[in-house]
Amino acid sequence: MSFSGLRFLLTSDIVIACFLPLVILLATYKHLPTFSLADIWDILAPGYSKRRHRGHFTLQRAYYAFSQYARLSADELSRMRTSYTSLSRSGKKIGYKIGYPRKLDRLHDVTSLNATLTDGIVELAENEFPSLKEEPTIHTGPADLGRVRESLKHFVRDWSEEGATERARIFAPILDFLKEVDSRNRIDLKVLVPGCGLGRLAWEISQLGYDTTANELSFFMTLPLRFLLSQKTTKTVNEHNIRPYAHWFSHQYSNDSLFRTISFPDVVPRFSANFRLAEQDFLELQAPTGETRAGAKLAGTNATRQLTAGYDYIVTLFFIDTSLDVFATMTHIYSLLRPGGTWINLGPLLWTGGAQSKIELSLEEVLHAAEEVGFTVQAAGGGPACRKTIECEYTGDKNAMMRWTYKAEFWVATKRE
């Protein structure tokens, strides 16, 4: 090809059209750390438009992320070893004397032990969702590894003896309010727990006798929950072991604390007639239908009356601030409740930043919006139904050198008839 012909080709619209999107993608990757090379691969690969709608929390992505936990962790460890070798000679000498290379070796070993757990989650998922093996491969990255690790930490928070103190702090206001209902009437009352995570609160509510539905969008949570609920994979108390904090080297007093083993579950949960799981977007849930039922007393009241279709209680724990449109979330809570039904909330207001949330409200604005939607919010004061502030943690490491404390707000709101 002549020089003039090559110059014409390089400046042609066809070449520009081919390379401009790639340049934009690479620039996006450079300046937006949350946008990974795996995301670029998905966009460039065939079938992107079909896969993209699945989102970050779908069954397929969660399945592949759990299945690639060991590889993704090994990739990260390799980068850590590379960073260590970039130290000066004197730095590496000190690191060797204090045992840092052995610490990285230990990380490799405990990660392999954690992988036996993720492999079990994957095997059960393949049995319960056989079509997964036929799905096209999803290229996972560091963000997916982070979601897997967060799920594994929830085993500690929700289902271990070590997490009992943290759970009690945030569960108690909710359970105390629900205990106000006569136990003989609870089975006729329907409770929805959206954003249930690994499901401990929903299960506890079902143990009080309520007809309880746990709802969760993310399969990064529901696959581990299924692992706990299945008789095939979880048979006895404290059957499983995990090293949940091994990857987080910051704020640690010692390596023994960093790599410690925690056993779970402290109880053995099961699906039952009054405990079920709805794996879908909360905003797509429909109100339960059925015949009008009579007689159940609602918590905080002495009245008995006919109950129409819908939930009697919706319990949101660390949930409403995960919504990108909190108005839509509150409106849907309202629509799913029976007339006179109750919304119980406990949580902070940690909105998704970077203009991803359509609106980011103060507590005062949230409560005002709830009134505008059609709720009456109980005032502060004494009693189980009154507003209060609960200082608490969320998936905290009790042995760490730091604490992340929320001042979570608890309120009870009634749907006006």
N, C-alpha and C positions, 0 to 999 in steps of 0.2 A: 504494500500500500504506500502511495506517495505521501510526502509530508503534508501537502495541501489536503489530500483526502483524509488523513488522520486528524488534521485540525478541524475539518468540517464535521467529522464524526464526534469529536470531543465537545464541540459547541452546539451540537444539534439538540433539538427539543426532546428527542427520544432519550438521549443519554441523561439529560437534565431531569426528565421525568422519572427515570429509573433510580438515579442516585440521590435526588433531593430528599425523598422520604427517609432513606437510610441515614443521611446526614442529620436530619431532624431527630430521629430516634436516638442516635449516638449522643447528640447534644443533650437530649432529655435525660438520658442515662447518667451523663456526667453531672448535671446540675440538680437532678432529683434523686436522692439516694434511695427513696422507697421504690423507685422504678428499676427493676433488676434486669440483668441480662436474660433471665428466664422469661420475663415479660416480653422483651424484644423478640426472643425466639418464637414465642407463642404468636406474636403479631405477624412475623414473617412466614411462619409455617402454614401449610395448607389447612383450610378449615378453621381459621382464626375466628371468623365471625360467628361460627356455630359454637365454638368453645367459650368465647369471651363472655357470653351472657351468663355463664355459670357462676361467675363471681369468685371471690376469694375463699368462701366457706362451704363450697359444695361438697357433695359426697365424693366426686371424682378427685378433686384437689386434695381433700383431707386424706383419702385413701393413699394417693401417691406420696403425700408428704410423710405420713406415718411409715410407709414402706421404704422411704429413702432417708429415714431419720439417721441411720448409721452412716450412710454415705455423706450426707450433708454435714453431720458432726465431724466426720473425718476430714472433710474439706476445710472446715473451720479450724480444726486442730492443726492441720498442715500450715495454714496461714499464721497461726500462733507460733509454731516452731520457726517459721521463716522470720517472723519479727524478732524472736529471741536471738537467732543467729546474726541478725543485723547489729547487735550490740558490739561495742568495742571489745577488744581482747580482754581488757581488765574487767569490763562489765560481765562478759561471759564467765570469767574466772570466779567472780563473786557469786553469780547465779548458780554455778556448779557447786560451790561450797555450801550454799544454803539449800541446795536440793531442788532447784527449779526444773531442770530437765526431768527429774523423777516425778515432780508434780504433774508435768504434762503427760508422762507415761501413765500416771494414775488416772488422769482425766480420760485417757483412751480406754483404760480398763473399766471404769465405772460407766462410761458411755456404752460400752459393749453389753454391760449388765442391763442398763436401761433398755437397750435394743431388744432384749428378750420380751419385754413388756410391749413395746410397739409392734413387734412381730406377731404377738398374740392378738393384738387389736386388729392387725391387718388380716390375719387368718380368719378371724370371726367375721370380719366385713366381707371377705370373699365367700364365706358360707351363706351369709344372710343376703348378700347382693351379688349373685353369680355373674350378672352382666358386667361387673367391674373389670373382669379379666379381658373382656372384649372391647373395652373403651380405649381410645387412642391415648398414648402416653402424655401426661402433663409434665412439663419441665418445671420442677420446683426449685426454689432458691432460699436465701436467708430468711425472707419474711415468712415462708412456710415453716421453716425450722423453728422460728420464734413462736409460731402458733402451736406447734406440737409441744414445745417446752412449756408454754403457758397451760396447755391442757393437762400435762403431766403434773404441774404444780397444783392443779385443782383437785387431783386425787388426795393431796395432803389437806388442803383447805376443807374439802367436802366430806372426805371419807376416812380420815385417820384420827387417832387419838391426839396427835400433835396439833391438829387443826381445831380441836374441840373448843378451846377458849375463844378463838376468833369467831367461830360459828355462833357460839352462845351469845356473843356480844350483839350480833346483828340479827339473829333469828328470834331472840327472846321477845322483843316488842311485837313482832308479827304473831308469833305463836300465842303469846299471852292474850292478845286481842281475840284471836280465834277460839281460844279456850273459854271465852265468855258465853259461847253458845252451848246450850244443853247437849250433852254428848248423844242423847237419843235422837236428836234432830239433825245431826251433822251429815249423815249418809245421804240425806235428801238435798244437800246443798252442794252446788258445783263451784269449784275453785279453779282458776286458771293462773299459772305461774309462767309468764313469758320471760324469755331470756334466762332460762333455768340453769344454764351451764351444765354441770355434772349432776344436777338434779336433787341434791340433798334436801334443800328447803321444801321442794314439792313433795318429796317422799315423806318428810316429817309431817307435813300437813295431812297427807293421806293416812298416816299413822294415828292422827287425831280422829279419824273416821270420816273425813270429807271426801267427796267424789272429786278427785284431783287430776287435772291435766297439766303436765309439764310441757312447755313449748320452747323449742330452741331452733334457731336458724342454722347455726354453725355445726357442720358434721365433725369439725375438730373437737367439739364437745360431745356430740351424741354417739360417735363411734366408741370413745372411752366409756361413756355411760352404758352403752349396750354391753360392753365387755364386763362391766360390773354386774349387770342385771341378768346375764346369761348363766344358766346352770352349767353350761359347757366349760366356761372359762373362770368362773368365780364360785367356789363351793363353800369355803370356810372363812372365818374371821382372820384377818391379817395374813392371808394367803400370799399376797403379792408384796414385793419390795421395790422401792424406787430411791434414786439419789437425785432429788429434785433440784438441788441448788448447785450441782457440780459445775455447770457451765458459767456461773456468775462469780467471778473471782473478786469482785469489789466488796468492800465492807465486811470482810471475813476475819474473825479472830484467829482461826487456825485452819489448817488443811483437813484435820479430822472433822471439824464442824462442816467445812465446805463439802466434803465427800460423804457425809453421814447417810446412813440408810434409814428410811422411814417405811414402816409396814402399813398396809391397808388391805381391806376395809375394816373399820371398827365394828360394823354390822354388815350383814349380808342382805342387800335389797333385792326385791323382785317386782316385776310387773304384777298387778293384781286387778281385781274387778273395779277398784276405786283408785288405781294409779296407772296412768297411761301417758304415752309420749307422742307429741305432735311435732314432727320434724319439718317445719316450714316457716316462712316469713310471718311474723306476728300480724302484719298488716293485711295478710291474705286469709287469716282465720275467719271462720264464720261462727256466729253465735249458735250454741247447741239448741236444737229444737225438741219438741215433744209435747206431751199433754201438760196442761196446767196442773200444778201440784199445790196442795194446800198445807198450811200448818206450821212450817218451820219458823222458829224464832231467829231473827238476825242478831248478830253480835251488837251489843250496845243499845238494843231496843227491847221492849216488852211486848211488842205487837206481833200478832200472827195474822197472816193474810195469804191470799192466793198469789202464787209465784208464776210469772209468765216465762216465755222462752228467754234464754240468756244465762250468763254466769251470775252467781250470787256474790262472788268475790273475785277480784283480780288483784294479784299480789305482785308488785314490781320491786325487785331488789337489785340495786345497782344497775338499773335498766334504762330509765327514760333518757338519760344523757347519752346513751349509745345511739339514739335516733338521730338521723340527719334532718328530720322534720318533726320536732317534738309536738307541734300542733296536730299533725296527722296521727301521731301516737296517742295523744290524749283523747282526740276525737274517736279513735277506734276503741280505746278502752271504754269510753262512754257508750258506744254503739253495741259492744259485746255484753254489757251488763244488763240485767233485768232492771225495770223501773224500781227504784229504791235500793238497788245493788250497791256494793261498797268497793271502792278502790283503796287498797292499802299500799303505801309506798315507803321505802327506805333506801336512801342513797345520796350520793353527792351530785354535783352538776359539772362533771368533767366533759365538756363538749368536745367533739372532734374538731380540731383546729384547721387552719389553712383554708378557711372559707368552704370547707366541705359540708359543715352543718349549714342548713339554710337559715337558721336563726339560733343565737346563743343567748339564753335568758338568765337573769338573776333569779334567786329564789322568790323574791317578791313578785317578779313578772310571771314566773311559773304558776304560783298560787292564784294570781289574778286571772291568768289564762284559763286555769281549771274552773274558776267560777264562771267565766264567759262561755266555756264549753257546756256547762250545765251541772257542775258539781257544787256541793256545799262542803267546804273543808272544815273539819273540827278545829276549834281554837286551841291554843296552848293552855296548859293547866295540869290538873291531876287526872288520873284514870288511864286505862289502857288505850282509849281512843284519842287522847289529846296529843297535839303536836309536841315534838321534843327533838333535841339534837343528840345524836349518838356518836361519840368519838370511837373510831374503829379503824382496823386495818383491812387489807384485802390481799390475800395470798402472801402474807408477810413471812419472813424468815425470823423466827423468834431468837435465834442465836446470832443474828447479824449485828453489825456495829451501827446500824441506822434503822429508823422507823419512818414509814410513810403513813401518817395518820389523817384520816378523813373526819370531818365534822358532818356526818351524814344526817339528813333530815328525814324524820319519820312523820307521816301524816296519814289520816284516814279521811276519805272523802266519800260522800253519798251522792248517787245519781238522783237528781230531783225528778219527781214523778210528774 
